[in-house]
Amino acid sequence: MKTIEFPSKNTFSSLTKRPVFEKNDIENLIKGIFERVENEGDNALKFYAEKFDNQVLDTIEVSQQEIAEAISLVDEELKIAINTAKNNIEKFHQSQKEVPQQIETTEGVVCWRESRAIDKVGLYIPGGTAPLFSTVLMLAVPAQIAGCKEIILCSPPQKNGKINPIILYVANLCGVSKIFKVGGAQAIAAMSLGTETVPKVYKIFGPGNQFVTEAKIFAQKLGIAIDMPAGPSEVLVIADETANPSFVAADLLSQAEHGVDSQVVFLTTSKEILKKVKQETEAQLQDLPRKDIAEKALENSSFILLNSIEECIEFSNEYAPEHLILSIENPENVLSEITNAGSIFLGNYTPESAGDYASGTNHTLPTNGNARAYSGVSLDSFVKKITIQRISEKGIQNLGKTIEKMAAEEGLFAHKNAVTLRLKNLENGI
C-alpha cells in the first residue's frame, strides 16, 4: 500500500492513473476467436470450452432438468436472501419507468417520447473464482421490467461441467429465456454473431476479465451495443476524523478481494485515521480467504493524506471512481460537489457491499474513469427512447416558414418542398 502525504494538486492527474496491465496481443486473440465462432458455430464453442475451461461438452444449452436440479441444491436461507434482494432491486428499477409527456412546442405541434424494450439482450455472468450470481439479479431484473422479449445468459461451466447452481437458480427466478455453458470471449462472440444454438442479441451486458472486456469492445465493431466500457473493480473512500477505521478497512478490502487488478484508494484529512485504517487493513487482511488476491490488489492502491474534504472531492472527481464512499460528517452537505462517480455511499453505516447485493441500486457500474461520461446500468439501459410528433394543419402553418427557410439555406430543397406542398394545399383549401 502506497502512502502519500499532502501531494500538490498538479500531481493529482498522475496519482489517479489506473495500473496498466500487459495486453499480450489480446486484440488479435479476440479477433481469432470471433472468426472461429463465425465459421464453426457451436463446434468452436465446444473447442474453446475444452481449451480454456478443460470441459468436454455434449450440449451447450442448459436443460430444464439441470435447472430443476440446481434449484434443489440452493440453500433455503440463501433463497430467502436472494428474494429479499430481488424485491429491493425490483422496487428501485420499477421507479425508473417514465410516463410519456406530450409537449406542445408550437401551437399545433405536439412532441413526446416513449420507451420500447430492446427485443434481445445477452447477459454475461463470470463463473470463475467468484461466481457472480448477484449480477444475474442486477441485469435480469431490469431486463424483465423493461419487457425484453428474449433474455439469454452465458456463463462458464465449473469443473463438473455444469454452471454454478446459484447462477441457474437466480436466472430461472428472474425469467431468463435461455442459459448457455459458454464463458470468456467466445461467449461474447456467440451472442454477437449467433450460432446454431446461441441466438444473436442486440445488446450485451455484464462484467468479465480483460478478455471479456476486449471481446465486448470488438463486438461494437459488429454493430452490437454493450452496457458500458468496463474494467477491474475499484473503490475510493473519503474519511474524516468521524470515520470508523475498521469499517473503512473492510470497505477497502471488499473491493481488493475482487481480483488482483482491482484498485482501492483511501483519502483522508486525518493523520490519525490514516494510521488506524492502515493497521485495520493489515489486520483484517490476514483473516480473508481471498487474502492472496486482496494483497496483490493492495499493491496497486494508495492511501493519501490531503488538506481538506474539498481537496479530497477534487481528487475524487479527477479519479471518477466506480464506487465512492463518504465516511465523513454530514456527507449530504457535499453531495452536490461530486460530479464523477458510478455510485455513492453516504455515512459510516452504508457499506459498498449493500449496493453490490441488496439495497436496490445496480452494481453494474462504469470503471477505469468512465464515470466521467457513463452511468451505471439502469432500466434505461434495456430500452430505446423513440420520439414521436403530431402536427395539425394549424401547426404546419405556424412552423412551415421556419422549416422552409432553414432547409433552403442548407440547400436541401426536397426537404423544403415537403413543407411547401402542404402549405399550398392548405392555401388552396384542398
Stockholm file with secondary structure:
# STOCKHOLM 1.0

chainA/1-430         MKTIEFPSKNTFSSLTKRPVFEKNDIENLIKGIFERVENEGDNALKFYAEKFDNQVLDTIEVSQQEIAEAISLVDEELKIAINTAKNNIEKFHQSQKEVPQQIETTEGVVCWRESRAIDKVGLYIPGGTAPLFSTVLMLAVPAQIAGCKEIILCSPPQKNGKINPIILYVANLCGVSKIFKVGGAQAIAAMSLGTETVPKVYKIFGPGNQFVTEAKIFAQKLGIAIDMPAGPSEVLVIADETANPSFVAADLLSQAEHGVDSQVVFLTTSKEILKKVKQETEAQLQDLPRKDIAEKALENSSFILLNSIEECIEFSNEYAPEHLILSIENPENVLSEITNAGSIFLGNYTPESAGDYASGTNHTLPTNGNARAYSGVSLDSFVKKITIQRISEKGIQNLGKTIEKMAAEEGLFAHKNAVTLRLKNLENGI
#=GR chainA/1-430 SS CEEEESCCGGGHHHHTCCCCCCCTTHHHHHHHHHHHHHHHTHHHHHHHHHHHHCCCCSCSBCCHHHHHHHHHHSCHHHHHHHHHHHHHHHHHHHTTCCCCCCEEEETTEEEEEEEEECSEEEEECCCSSSCCHHHHHHHHHHHHHHTCSEEEEECCCCTTSSCCHHHHHHHHHTTCSEEECCCHHHHHHHHHHCCSSSCCCSEEECCCCHHHHHHHHHHHHTTCEESCCCCSCEEEEEECTTSCHHHHHHHHHHHHTTCTTCEEEEEESCHHHHHHHHHHHHHHHTTCTTHHHHHHHHTTCEEEECSCHHHHHHHHHHHCCSEEEEESSSGGGGGGGCCSCSEEEESTTCCHHHHHHTSSSCCCCCCTTGGGTCCCCCGGGGEEEEEEEEECHHHHHHHHHHHHHHHHHTTCHHHHHHHHHHHHHHHTTC
#=GC SS_cons         CEEEESCCGGGHHHHTCCCCCCCTTHHHHHHHHHHHHHHHTHHHHHHHHHHHHCCCCSCSBCCHHHHHHHHHHSCHHHHHHHHHHHHHHHHHHHTTCCCCCCEEEETTEEEEEEEEECSEEEEECCCSSSCCHHHHHHHHHHHHHHTCSEEEEECCCCTTSSCCHHHHHHHHHTTCSEEECCCHHHHHHHHHHCCSSSCCCSEEECCCCHHHHHHHHHHHHTTCEESCCCCSCEEEEEECTTSCHHHHHHHHHHHHTTCTTCEEEEEESCHHHHHHHHHHHHHHHTTCTTHHHHHHHHTTCEEEECSCHHHHHHHHHHHCCSEEEEESSSGGGGGGGCCSCSEEEESTTCCHHHHHHTSSSCCCCCCTTGGGTCCCCCGGGGEEEEEEEEECHHHHHHHHHHHHHHHHHTTCHHHHHHHHHHHHHHHTTC
//
